[in-house]
């Protein structure tokens, strides 16, 4: 819109919304208005105290949004976000290590308008949040490429499309870099053949410096330049972005060897060629290894179909999944993947839900049942009404959360980053000293006896320069740096494909370290669905009459117990009657008038309050319940024992009657999951010391369920905040605790625990978002799998770290003694270790849930 503010000159104005959560009163808003209004080019400032936002209309020709943000901050308030920024994702598959990421970050930091940038080497993804007024998408792509990395797929400014998350498999071994590597390697072989096999046919040339130059050396030199072209180019970018990384080190090594050969007459062309060829092969193997690690995420992405057959206006048409709308009716034939989350409206079939929940057995689906995108229709014909947009489907959320989980650095990864930051400059310094100092100190040769071996140290420059090159190779911490992230990627993506969503590497590490597990009862150890287990009539009543009265009273209640009683009456075709004067007695039961008489249905305590002595209730000879004067029979506690017996079996007792008499007893129960006891046993076997059940249910019922599940301790009658307090106590006592619940009712306890695990999260936004780990299906057997996966991941990470450090250290010690040359340093210390840690990490993908059932 235009403005006629003084000095506006009819410039086009814009409006930006800033999130300022600290602005929570009128005086706060006034300070911000006064501060921002001072800036020339501001048309209006409208603070919204209730939402903590400030809407600023401004003239972009006169003032930038960054300046407006600074004025808000000058008033004493932080700006958390702004709505004029854009976030883009770039697919940069050759960015596969921390040093690669560092170069890209350094390059992006030099660009104006970038608010945030994030590099994720494990997925080859760069995420940039930027101000489109100061830079463009094309500029960002050019900047990344200027750091030496090709952007394979991105959006365009004109189309304003989302970036395509490609990460598709590439043929690493036949890429342009690979072809140069093979050519350079071939030239080296020709040179070696000329030097050692056909030495009699060798030709000696004279360089422009007047030095002799053998033909074999020419092949070495050309081979070094051909194979090392990418290394030298990346080294140039590293120098330009001030990144002390392996590309810069190798470039210095190659150029140093060539320079020493030309200037000092030392023939180091072979070393230069070997360094270039072997390091190029090492880089290709690292790309291949990282691509294997990324393949698990690609498989997850590939679960989602790209097209859907939809029925619109009575006709079938095929459309991209992204174009599906909520309410569309999609057709899913046998063998097809379901394209979107939805509800079955026609047909019935068995659906393989393993991609989402990890269930090994297909689940029968019919009208009204929920289905998920990415699952497979096994046999029947289905028509599904779409209930969720493609980008919000359960599978899309899983993929997004798995990608996000790879961003957070674990404790191990942070340690490695700190170590690598000190390791590289130290070893580089040692490499320089190794190349320069010994020739100055040693005159002729020095012998040293060590461990029964005699080592001769010559004082020539060529020998020590080669050893310095070997140390320079070992200065690269690539294998060490990728040792943790590839393990995290492998573990998280493998778990996701088996129905366990881990929302961060820190959680993957933490699960396997805790020694205590706390379970919620309802919906976790039990099915969470109450059913009527016993109907015991009093004298003169029948089972049907008791259930009829109970269902009539409970029909208007929304309590789960009431729903179970009404459902039991419906299933047995018991007739119910209308009631009047219905009243819910919170926490106790219900009351209503039926056939002119007031009836009650509720806990035993309700009838005690009504004055009915429960010790007058006893089991009749026919198995029913009789009521007598407590002074007239010999077993006054028999009735009370009956109630206790039912409660001891884990059942909730509901009495039905009036103020004068008991009609009967109805018992309901939430049955323990059949896999619960086995899951608890396996957790104990895997090293969990203490398993406790937390519930708000009464002590007697809770203990019955706890005994059936095999837990070590039961804590009953807990309010939600008391559950959280109990989890905090367990955390302090055992040094960490896992809380397993439904992700909604147990939110305080889940948040308090070291790791919160939500059950049955498939299709439930709240459960997925509220917990650190989500078991997508209602299957407790996945918990031992999760615990074992975490323990194995921690073991693999430690193995990778210490083997990487140990091998590098051993090789470094061997360099001064001449036991390790450039070839060994590259093949073993760089290429071998990078491939080794990745292969070791990929073992996590072989851990299956059925191994721990």
DAZIRA-V309756 format. One record per pair of residues at least 24 apart in sequence whose ideal C-beta (glycine too) atoms are under 7 Angstrom apart, sorted by the first residue. I is the first residue (numbers start at 1). J is the second residue. If there is no record, write none. Layout:
# DAZIRA-V309756
<<I & J> <I & J>>
This chain:
# DAZIRA-V309756
<<3 & 43> <5 & 43> <8 & 59> <11 & 59> <11 & 61> <13 & 43> <13 & 57> <13 & 58> <13 & 59> <14 & 58> <14 & 60> <15 & 55> <15 & 56> <15 & 57> <16 & 56> <16 & 58> <16 & 65> <16 & 68> <16 & 82> <16 & 83> <16 & 84> <17 & 53> <17 & 55> <17 & 82> <17 & 83> <18 & 53> <18 & 54> <18 & 56> <18 & 69> <18 & 72> <18 & 79> <18 & 82> <19 & 52> <19 & 53> <19 & 79> <19 & 80> <19 & 81> <20 & 52> <20 & 53> <20 & 54> <20 & 72> <20 & 77> <20 & 79> <21 & 52> <21 & 80> <22 & 77> <22 & 78> <23 & 47> <23 & 49> <23 & 52> <23 & 54> <23 & 77> <24 & 49> <24 & 52> <25 & 49> <28 & 77> <31 & 75> <31 & 76> <32 & 72> <32 & 75> <32 & 77> <35 & 71> <35 & 72> <35 & 74> <35 & 75> <36 & 68> <36 & 71> <36 & 72> <38 & 71> <39 & 63> <39 & 67> <39 & 68> <39 & 71> <60 & 133> <64 & 133> <65 & 131> <84 & 131> <85 & 115> <85 & 129> <85 & 130> <85 & 131> <86 & 130> <86 & 132> <87 & 127> <87 & 129> <88 & 128> <88 & 137> <88 & 140> <88 & 155> <88 & 163> <89 & 125> <89 & 127> <89 & 163> <89 & 165> <90 & 126> <90 & 141> <90 & 144> <90 & 151> <90 & 154> <90 & 163> <91 & 124> <91 & 125> <91 & 151> <91 & 152> <91 & 153> <91 & 163> <91 & 164> <91 & 165> <91 & 166> <91 & 167> <92 & 124> <92 & 126> <92 & 144> <92 & 149> <92 & 151> <93 & 124> <93 & 152> <93 & 167> <93 & 170> <94 & 149> <94 & 150> <94 & 287> <95 & 119> <95 & 121> <95 & 124> <95 & 149> <96 & 121> <96 & 124> <96 & 286> <96 & 287> <96 & 290> <97 & 121> <97 & 286> <97 & 478> <97 & 481> <97 & 482> <98 & 481> <99 & 243> <99 & 245> <99 & 246> <100 & 149> <102 & 243> <102 & 245> <103 & 147> <103 & 148> <103 & 237> <103 & 238> <103 & 241> <103 & 243> <103 & 245> <104 & 144> <104 & 147> <104 & 149> <106 & 241> <106 & 242> <106 & 243> <107 & 143> <107 & 144> <107 & 146> <107 & 147> <107 & 241> <108 & 143> <111 & 135> <111 & 139> <111 & 143> <118 & 407> <120 & 406> <120 & 407> <121 & 485> <122 & 293> <122 & 406> <122 & 485> <122 & 486> <122 & 489> <123 & 167> <123 & 294> <123 & 297> <123 & 403> <123 & 406> <124 & 167> <124 & 294> <147 & 237> <147 & 241> <148 & 233> <148 & 234> <148 & 237> <165 & 301> <167 & 294> <167 & 297> <167 & 298> <168 & 298> <169 & 291> <169 & 295> <169 & 298> <170 & 291> <172 & 284> <172 & 287> <172 & 288> <172 & 291> <173 & 284> <177 & 230> <177 & 280> <177 & 284> <178 & 284> <180 & 226> <180 & 227> <180 & 229> <180 & 230> <181 & 227> <181 & 277> <181 & 280> <181 & 281> <181 & 284> <183 & 226> <184 & 223> <184 & 224> <184 & 226> <184 & 227> <184 & 276> <184 & 277> <185 & 227> <185 & 277> <187 & 219> <187 & 222> <187 & 223> <187 & 226> <188 & 219> <188 & 220> <188 & 223> <188 & 273> <188 & 274> <188 & 277> <190 & 219> <191 & 216> <191 & 219> <191 & 220> <191 & 223> <194 & 219> <207 & 262> <209 & 262> <211 & 265> <217 & 267> <217 & 269> <220 & 269> <220 & 270> <220 & 272> <220 & 273> <221 & 258> <221 & 269> <223 & 273> <223 & 277> <224 & 254> <224 & 258> <224 & 269> <224 & 272> <224 & 273> <224 & 276> <227 & 276> <227 & 277> <227 & 280> <228 & 254> <228 & 276> <230 & 280> <231 & 276> <231 & 279> <231 & 280> <244 & 424> <244 & 425> <246 & 476> <246 & 478> <249 & 428> <249 & 472> <249 & 475> <249 & 476> <250 & 275> <250 & 279> <253 & 469> <253 & 472> <257 & 469> <260 & 465> <264 & 461> <266 & 461> <266 & 462> <268 & 462> <268 & 465> <271 & 466> <271 & 469> <271 & 822> <274 & 822> <274 & 823> <275 & 469> <275 & 822> <275 & 826> <278 & 823> <278 & 826> <278 & 827> <279 & 826> <279 & 830> <281 & 831> <282 & 826> <282 & 830> <282 & 831> <282 & 834> <285 & 831> <285 & 834> <285 & 835> <286 & 478> <286 & 834> <289 & 834> <289 & 835> <289 & 838> <290 & 838> <292 & 838> <292 & 842> <293 & 486> <293 & 489> <293 & 490> <293 & 838> <293 & 841> <293 & 842> <296 & 490> <296 & 493> <296 & 494> <296 & 845> <297 & 402> <297 & 489> <297 & 493> <299 & 497> <300 & 399> <300 & 402> <300 & 493> <300 & 496> <300 & 497> <301 & 399> <303 & 355> <303 & 374> <303 & 395> <304 & 373> <304 & 374> <304 & 395> <305 & 337> <305 & 339> <308 & 339> <308 & 340> <321 & 390> <322 & 390> <324 & 386> <324 & 390> <325 & 386> <326 & 386> <326 & 387> <326 & 388> <326 & 389> <327 & 385> <327 & 386> <328 & 386> <329 & 383> <329 & 385> <330 & 384> <330 & 386> <331 & 383> <332 & 377> <332 & 382> <332 & 384> <333 & 377> <333 & 381> <334 & 377> <334 & 378> <334 & 379> <334 & 380> <335 & 377> <336 & 377> <337 & 374> <337 & 375> <337 & 376> <338 & 371> <338 & 372> <338 & 373> <338 & 374> <338 & 375> <338 & 377> <338 & 384> <339 & 373> <340 & 373> <340 & 386> <340 & 388> <340 & 390> <340 & 393> <341 & 372> <341 & 373> <341 & 387> <341 & 388> <341 & 393> <341 & 394> <341 & 763> <342 & 371> <342 & 384> <342 & 385> <342 & 386> <342 & 387> <343 & 368> <343 & 370> <343 & 384> <343 & 385> <343 & 387> <344 & 368> <344 & 369> <344 & 371> <344 & 382> <344 & 384> <345 & 383> <345 & 384> <345 & 385> <346 & 383> <347 & 380> <347 & 381> <347 & 382> <347 & 383> <348 & 380> <349 & 377> <349 & 378> <349 & 379> <349 & 380> <349 & 381> <349 & 382> <350 & 378> <350 & 379> <351 & 375> <351 & 376> <351 & 377> <351 & 378> <352 & 376> <352 & 378> <356 & 394> <356 & 395> <356 & 499> <356 & 762> <356 & 776> <357 & 499> <357 & 762> <357 & 776> <357 & 777> <358 & 498> <358 & 499> <358 & 500> <358 & 776> <358 & 777> <358 & 782> <358 & 849> <359 & 499> <359 & 777> <359 & 779> <370 & 763> <372 & 762> <372 & 763> <394 & 762> <394 & 763> <397 & 768> <398 & 496> <398 & 501> <401 & 501> <401 & 503> <402 & 492> <402 & 493> <402 & 496> <405 & 492> <405 & 502> <405 & 503> <405 & 504> <405 & 505> <406 & 488> <406 & 489> <406 & 492> <408 & 504> <408 & 505> <408 & 506> <410 & 484> <410 & 488> <410 & 505> <410 & 506> <410 & 509> <411 & 509> <412 & 484> <412 & 509> <412 & 797> <412 & 801> <413 & 484> <413 & 485> <416 & 480> <416 & 481> <416 & 483> <416 & 484> <416 & 801> <420 & 477> <420 & 480> <420 & 481> <423 & 477> <424 & 475> <424 & 477> <427 & 471> <427 & 474> <427 & 475> <427 & 812> <428 & 472> <428 & 475> <430 & 471> <431 & 468> <431 & 471> <431 & 472> <431 & 475> <432 & 468> <434 & 464> <434 & 467> <434 & 468> <434 & 471> <434 & 815> <434 & 816> <435 & 464> <435 & 465> <435 & 468> <438 & 464> <439 & 464> <455 & 817> <466 & 821> <466 & 822> <467 & 815> <467 & 816> <469 & 822> <470 & 815> <470 & 820> <470 & 821> <470 & 822> <470 & 825> <471 & 812> <471 & 815> <473 & 822> <473 & 825> <473 & 826> <473 & 829> <473 & 830> <474 & 808> <474 & 811> <474 & 812> <474 & 825> <474 & 829> <476 & 830> <478 & 830> <478 & 834> <479 & 804> <479 & 830> <479 & 833> <479 & 834> <479 & 837> <480 & 801> <480 & 804> <480 & 805> <482 & 834> <482 & 837> <483 & 797> <483 & 800> <483 & 801> <483 & 804> <483 & 837> <484 & 797> <486 & 837> <486 & 838> <486 & 841> <487 & 793> <487 & 796> <487 & 797> <487 & 800> <487 & 841> <487 & 844> <490 & 841> <490 & 842> <490 & 844> <490 & 845> <491 & 789> <491 & 793> <491 & 844> <494 & 844> <494 & 845> <494 & 847> <495 & 786> <495 & 789> <498 & 785> <498 & 848> <498 & 849> <499 & 775> <499 & 776> <499 & 777> <499 & 782> <500 & 773> <500 & 775> <500 & 782> <500 & 785> <500 & 786> <501 & 761> <501 & 768> <501 & 773> <501 & 774> <501 & 776> <502 & 773> <503 & 772> <503 & 773> <504 & 772> <507 & 755> <507 & 772> <507 & 773> <508 & 790> <508 & 793> <509 & 790> <509 & 793> <509 & 794> <510 & 736> <510 & 754> <510 & 755> <511 & 738> <511 & 755> <511 & 773> <511 & 786> <511 & 787> <511 & 790> <512 & 787> <512 & 790> <512 & 791> <512 & 793> <512 & 794> <513 & 736> <513 & 794> <514 & 734> <514 & 736> <514 & 737> <514 & 738> <514 & 754> <514 & 755> <515 & 688> <515 & 689> <515 & 690> <515 & 734> <515 & 735> <515 & 736> <516 & 688> <516 & 689> <516 & 690> <516 & 730> <516 & 734> <516 & 737> <517 & 683> <517 & 688> <517 & 691> <517 & 737> <517 & 738> <517 & 740> <518 & 692> <518 & 694> <518 & 727> <518 & 730> <518 & 737> <518 & 739> <518 & 740> <519 & 693> <519 & 711> <519 & 740> <520 & 694> <520 & 695> <520 & 740> <520 & 741> <520 & 742> <520 & 746> <521 & 693> <521 & 695> <521 & 697> <521 & 702> <521 & 705> <522 & 670> <522 & 695> <523 & 742> <523 & 759> <524 & 740> <524 & 741> <524 & 742> <524 & 759> <525 & 672> <525 & 673> <525 & 676> <525 & 693> <525 & 705> <525 & 709> <526 & 670> <526 & 671> <526 & 672> <526 & 673> <526 & 705> <527 & 670> <527 & 671> <527 & 673> <528 & 670> <529 & 670> <530 & 560> <530 & 561> <530 & 564> <530 & 668> <530 & 669> <530 & 670> <531 & 564> <531 & 668> <531 & 669> <532 & 564> <532 & 565> <532 & 568> <532 & 666> <532 & 668> <533 & 651> <533 & 667> <533 & 668> <533 & 669> <534 & 646> <534 & 651> <534 & 667> <535 & 664> <535 & 666> <536 & 624> <536 & 625> <536 & 664> <536 & 665> <537 & 624> <537 & 625> <537 & 664> <538 & 624> <538 & 625> <538 & 626> <538 & 627> <538 & 662> <538 & 663> <538 & 664> <539 & 620> <539 & 624> <539 & 626> <541 & 663> <541 & 664> <544 & 574> <546 & 656> <546 & 663> <546 & 664> <546 & 666> <547 & 572> <547 & 574> <548 & 574> <548 & 575> <548 & 576> <549 & 594> <549 & 599> <549 & 656> <549 & 663> <550 & 601> <550 & 654> <550 & 656> <550 & 666> <551 & 576> <552 & 576> <552 & 577> <552 & 579> <552 & 594> <553 & 579> <553 & 590> <553 & 592> <553 & 599> <553 & 601> <554 & 590> <554 & 601> <556 & 582> <557 & 584> <557 & 590> <561 & 652> <561 & 654> <561 & 668> <564 & 668> <565 & 666> <597 & 658> <598 & 658> <599 & 657> <599 & 658> <600 & 657> <600 & 658> <601 & 654> <601 & 656> <602 & 654> <602 & 655> <604 & 643> <604 & 653> <604 & 655> <607 & 655> <607 & 657> <610 & 659> <611 & 659> <612 & 659> <614 & 639> <614 & 640> <614 & 643> <615 & 639> <615 & 640> <617 & 662> <625 & 662> <625 & 664> <625 & 665> <627 & 661> <627 & 662> <644 & 700> <647 & 700> <647 & 701> <648 & 700> <648 & 704> <649 & 704> <650 & 701> <650 & 704> <650 & 705> <650 & 708> <651 & 701> <652 & 701> <672 & 705> <672 & 708> <672 & 709> <673 & 780> <675 & 779> <675 & 780> <675 & 781> <676 & 709> <676 & 780> <677 & 708> <677 & 709> <677 & 710> <678 & 781> <678 & 853> <679 & 780> <679 & 781> <679 & 783> <679 & 784> <680 & 709> <680 & 710> <680 & 711> <681 & 710> <682 & 784> <682 & 852> <683 & 783> <683 & 784> <683 & 787> <686 & 784> <686 & 787> <686 & 788> <686 & 791> <688 & 787> <689 & 734> <690 & 734> <692 & 730> <694 & 718> <694 & 723> <694 & 726> <694 & 749> <720 & 745> <720 & 748> <721 & 748> <723 & 748> <723 & 749> <724 & 748> <724 & 749> <724 & 752> <727 & 752> <727 & 753> <728 & 752> <740 & 783> <742 & 767> <743 & 767> <743 & 770> <743 & 771> <744 & 770> <781 & 849> <781 & 852> <781 & 853> <782 & 849> <784 & 852> <785 & 849> <785 & 852> <788 & 847> <788 & 852> <789 & 844> <789 & 847> <792 & 844> <792 & 847> <793 & 844> <796 & 840> <796 & 841> <796 & 843> <796 & 844> <799 & 840> <800 & 837> <800 & 840> <800 & 841> <804 & 833> <804 & 837> <807 & 833>>
